[in-house]
Structure formats: C-alpha cells, structure tokens
Amino acid sequence: MVADGSGDLTREHLTERLRASGALPAGRVTAVHAGEVKNTILSTIVSYRVEYSSDAPPHAPTRMILKGAGSGIDPLFRRASELEVEFYRQAAPLTPAGLVPACYDVEVTEAGVRVLLEDLSDTHMAVTTWPLPPTLEVCERIVDTWAAFHGFWWRHPRLGHGVGTFLDEAALAEIGVERRKRYARFADTLGDRLPAAARSLYDRLIDTLDRGVTPAFVYENCTLVHGDAHVWNLLYPRDGVASGVRLIDWASWRLGRGVGDIAYMMAVHWYPERRARLESSLLDRYHAGLCAGGVKGYSREQLQHDYRQAVLGALMIPVWQQTLGIPPVVWWSHLDRLLAAVDDLDCTRLLS
C-alpha cells in the first residue's frame, strides 16, 4: 500500500490491490479522499472515500479504512500488529462471510504494518460506549456470533497447518517464564494494593499453570480464539440493517479454547450481580450454538469446566495489561471483577 506525499493511498496502487483481492474486477480508482484519523493504543486508523471510473462495478467498495501500527508502549505491540496481518492473510479468507470485515490488502515492511479493510461505519457501530455493558438481547446475539465463529473453526483441519501455530512444550515454557517475570513486576508495583489473599491465589495459579499448561491441555477441543474478546472489539449492526455482528481487532488471536473468549466478555468485564444474572443462560446459549454448528462430543459440563479454567487464566490479563503500560483505568477494575468471579465459581478447586 503505497502512499503519496500527503499520506493518501495512491490511485494506481489501490487499483492494483483491489483488483488482486477481487473487489474491483473492472475499472480503476480515479480519486482517493482521506478522512478522519483515529489513534488507539495499538493503531492509527485512517478512513478513505474512493471514486471509480464509469466502467467499475456498482458494488466496488467506496469506503475503507487503513489500519497501521501505532507507536505503541511496548515492543510486543509491534508483534500484535503483525498478528492481525497474519489473521487476515491466513484465517479471514477461510472464515464464512459475514463474521469479519472484508480485507483488501495487508503488508508488513520495515516501515510498518498496515491492513486495508472495508469501512462498516454506515451499517455498523460500537455496541455501547465503554464501559457500559450491552443489553441482554445484544449479548445473546454476540454469543451467537462467537458460537458460529468458534464452531466453524472447531478442530478445523487447517489449524496449525497454514492457520496459526500449535506451540510445543518449550514455547509454552518460555511463556511461563515471561508470565512469572511480569507477575513479579505487577505485584511489586501494586504493593499493599494487592491483598495477601490475592497474592496467595496468584502464587497457586502460576504454580498450576507452570505444571499444567501443556500442549494437550491448551489444544484440547481446539478452535481459533480472538484473545481480546470484549464487546468493543466488534461492530454491531445499526437499527434496520439486515446484517450480522462483525468481529474486529485480531491482534491477539491464537489457537486454544473458545470459551476463553466468552470468559473475557463476561468475567473480565461484568460486575458480580450482572454476571450472576446472565452468565449461566449465556453459556447455555453458547453451547447450543456450538452444537447447532456441528460441534460434537463437547458437553455442557465440559464447557462449564473449561469456563472456570478460563476465568482462572484470565487473572493474568490485568498482569499483562499493567506491565505493558496500559492505564489502570482499564485493568484495575478487571482485577476486582476477576477475583470476584473466581470466588463465585469456586475456581480455586481447580488449582493443584
């Protein structure tokens, strides 16, 4: 994706890339107009409006966004942007239409990482203003979408063979070493703001993860996992639009257990009253969606067990976020909510 001196995409290169993606089978780009620039923790996103010659098809995309790696606050953020490129290269072309945005081009160069995606702002929107949770009806639709996505990728033959990587014991051990280092920094930084009971829980959790996180454990009932599945990492259809939810921001995807995405949505972000009221019925719905999508041999009891394990594992989320330099306004409440969820679900029984 070449840009001219003003930072806009060039007409010639955009024509070439849209033709290669199949989005522009005839005609050419005659004008590209840069619009709003949005900066997030990980990315810089620029919107574009595109004009075509008269021989271009009427369905050629007229709006798109160019998403590039932001300056970041940790070297791992560069890898996160590269992971998103890998998702759109490897997984998105195989994923059923209507679950993720259309991608027109990706590139990784020394200058940066960029993804050219369809702009859905006319038809979709953020589900709520953070941190307000969605209504039950919206949550049900989101859970249905995750069930459809996870169900499609459930034990898919391409997993680990062109789509994602199965980590071996050595790679998982390296992650374990990094996990311990980051927790030590996290605990030292919080001091007495991390209570003794929470420290004891983390000590037991990390010991259990060191012993128990094996390839067999991680990849049992394997699917493709988003890894950052809060409800603001999706786009919800506007009123009156006949469309589905679109799952976005794939900078943390991996192979693993899909119910971890549901735990991220609920246990990480919901306070105890709301979680107690909605959690079980939404897990029922998610399981029913998996079964309807063809998943076999995965009982509701096994899903509940996996969910409790996912809640325990999610205790590392605020650790990683704090040590990556993400502001406390994001992760501090995650910590409280997760500690409550561990108690409510009696997750410590799963610790060795």
N, C-alpha and C positions, 0 to 999 in steps of 0.2 A: 504494500500500500504506500504509494509514493505521494508526497505532499509538495505543493508548490511553496513559494516563499511566504505566503500568507498563512500557511498551516492547513489549507484546504486540501482535500483529495484532488488529484488531477483527473480531468475528464477521461484522458486516454487510459490511464491505469485502471480507473474504476470500471470503464467499459470492459477491459480485458478480464478483470476479476469477476464481474457479474456474469460475463459470458461463460467463464470457466465453471462457475457454480451452477449454471443452468438457469439463473434468474433473468437473464437477458439473451434469449435465443436469437433475437434480431434487433437491428437498430444500434444506436450508440448514445452515450451520455453527452449532452450538449451544455449542461451547466450544473455546477455543484455549489450550493449555498450553505456555508457553515452557520450554525445557530448557537444554542445555549451550550455553555461549558459547565460541567458539574464535576466537582472534586470530592472523592470519598477517601477513606483511609487507605485503600489499596489502589484506586484507579482514578484516571481522568477520563471523563466521558464527554464526547462532543457529538451533538446532533447535526444531521445534514438533511437538506432537502435537495432532491435530484430531478433534473429535467432531461427529457429524451428527444431524439429525433422522431419524426412523424411515423417512421416505419417500425418503431418499437412496439411490442405488445402492450395492451392496456393494463395487464397485470404486473408489469415491471415495477419493482419497489420504488416508491418516490420519497420514502423517508427511511433513514437508517442512522445508527449510532456507531461511532468509532470509539472503542474502549481500549485504553492503553494503561500500562502500569504506572501508578503514581510514584512519587518519590519514596514512599514507604518509611517505616521507622524501625525496620529490622530486615536483615538480609533474606530471611525466609519469605518476605513478601514478594521478592522477585520470583522465587520458585512458585509461589501461589499463582502469579500471573501466568507463568509457563504452564502450570497445571490446567488452567482454564483453556489455554490454547490446545492442550492435549485432549481435553474433553471434546472440544468442537471438531477436532481432527478425527478422533477415534470413536467416540460414543455417539455424538449427536447424529451423524449420518445414518446410524442404525436404529435410533430411537423412534418409535412411532410418532407420526406427525401430530402436532397439537400439544405436545408436552413441554418442549423447549423452543426458544426463539430460532428462527432461521438464521444461519450463519453464511455470509457471503465470502469471507476471506479471513485468514489468520496468518500471522507471521511472528517469528522470533529472530531478532537480529541483535547485534551488539548495541544498537541504538535503543532497543526497547522491544516490548511485547505488545501486539495490538490484535484486536478482534473486531471485525466488521459485522454487525448484527442488524436484524430488522428492528425498526423503531415501532414499538407497540403502544405508544402513548395515546394514540387516538382511540384505541379499542380497549386498553387495559390501564390499570392504575395500581398504586401501592394499596395493600389491603386495608391498612389503617395508618394513622400517624403514630410512630413509635413513641412510647412503649404500650399503647392501648391495644389489648388483645382483640381478635375478631369475635364476631357473634358465633353462636353455636352452629347456625346454618352455614356460615362461611367456613368454619373449622371442618365441618363434615365434608364439604366439597374439597378442601385442601387435602384431607386424609384420603379421600377417594383418589385424588391425583397421585399422591405418593404410593398408594397401593397399586395403581396402574403402572407407574414407573418401575417400582421395585419388582412387581410381578413380571413385567416384561423381561427384566434383566436377571431374574431368579435363576441361578445355576446356568446362566447362558453360556453356550459353548465358546463364545468369543472372549469371555472374561479370562484375563491372563494370557490371552492369545490374540494380541492386537488391540485389546481394550483393557487398560490398567495392568497392574503388576501384582502378582502374589509375592509378598515378602517372605523371605526364608527366616530361619531362626536367628541367624547372625544379624540381619537387618532389624528384626524386631528387638533384639538385644541392644542394638545401638540406640533405638528409640527409647528403650528403658533407661539407658544411661542418661540420655538427654532429659527424660522425664524427672529423674531424681535431681539433676542439677537445677532444673527450673523450679521444682518444688522447694528446694533449699533456699533459692533466692526469694521465692514467694513468701515462705514462712518467715524468713529473716526480715523482709520488708514490712510485713504486717505486724510483727511483734506481738504484743498482747491483744491486738485486734483479731487474732486468730486464736480462739479459745482452746484450752487444753484438750477438751473432748474432741474438737475438730482435728487437732494435731494428731491425737491418737488414732482417729479414723483414717487420716491420710497415711500415717505410718503403716497401718494394716493394709490399706488399699494398695499402696505401692509395693509392699512385700508380696501381696497376692498377684498383682499384675506382673511382677518380675518372674514369678514361678509359673503363672497360668496362661500368660499371653503367648501362645504357641500358634503356628500356622493352622493346626487343626481347630483350635479354639476360635480364631479370628474368622476363618473362612467356612465354617460350618454354616449351611443354609445361606450361602453367599449370594449377594446381589451387588448392584452398583449403588453406592452411598454418596449422598451430597456432602455431608460433613459439616455444614453450616446452615442447617435447615430451619432457621427461624422464619416467621411468616412474612418478613420484609424482604426475603430473598425469593420472592415470587411476584408475579403480576396477576392481578385478579380482573376478570372481565367487567367492563363498565355496564351499568344498567342497560338492558335492551340489546346487548351484544351477544350474538349466538356464538360463543367461543368458550374454550376451556381455560383453566389456570395454566400459566406458563412458569416453569421453574427456571430460575436465573442464578447467576453468580456462582460459577462452578470452579472456584479457586481452591476448594478443599476436598474434592471428590476422591474416592478411593474404593477399593473392594472390601466388603465386610457385611455386617448385619443391618438390614434395612430399618429395623425397629429403632436403631440409634437415631435416625432422623426424626422419628416420632417423639422420642425422649427429648431431643433438642428443642422441638417445638413446644412441648408441654412442661416437662420437669425443669428445664433450664429457665423458662420464661414466665411460668404461671405461679402465682401465689397459692398456698395450700387450699384455700376454700374453693377456688375455681378448678383446680386440678382434681380435688376430691369429687367435685360435682360432675365433671365431664370426662375424666381420664378413662375410666373403665369402658364406658359406652363407645368412646372413640377408638379404643383398642379393639373392641368387638367389631366395629365397622371396618377398621383397617384389616383385620384378619379375614373378614368376609370378603373384602375387596381382593385380597391376595388369592383366596380360594376361587373366586369368580374368574380371576385372571389365569387360572390354570395351575397355581401352586399346589402341590400335593405333599402329604407326609409332614406337614407343619401344623401341629395342633395349637389350639388357643392356649393351652397350658404352657407349651414350649415358648410361645410368643411372650407370655407373661414373665416367664423366667428370663428370657433374653432382654425384655424391657427393664427388669430390675437390675440386671447386669449392666445395661446401657446407662441407667441412672447413676450407678456407682462410677462407671468410667467417665461420665460427664463431669464428675468432680474435678477432673483435670482441666476442664475448659477455662474456668477463671484463672487457674495457674498459668496456662499458656497465654491467655489474654493479658494478664498483668505483666508477665515477663517479656511480652512482645511490645510493651509500651502503650497498649490500648487503654484509654482513660478509665478510671474507676467507675464513672457513671455507667459504664457498660457492664463491667464484671462484678462489681461489689454486690449488687442485688442477685446476680446469678448464684453467687456463693451461698447466700442465705436461703434462697429457694431450693437449691440442690440439697443442702443439709436437711431441710425440712422434708424433702421428698424421700431421702434415704431413710429417715425415721419412719415416715408414714408407711412406706412399702416394706419396712423391715429388711432393708437390703444388706445390713451387716451380717445376716445369717449366711450370706453367700461368700463372705470373706474367710479365707483359710487361716 
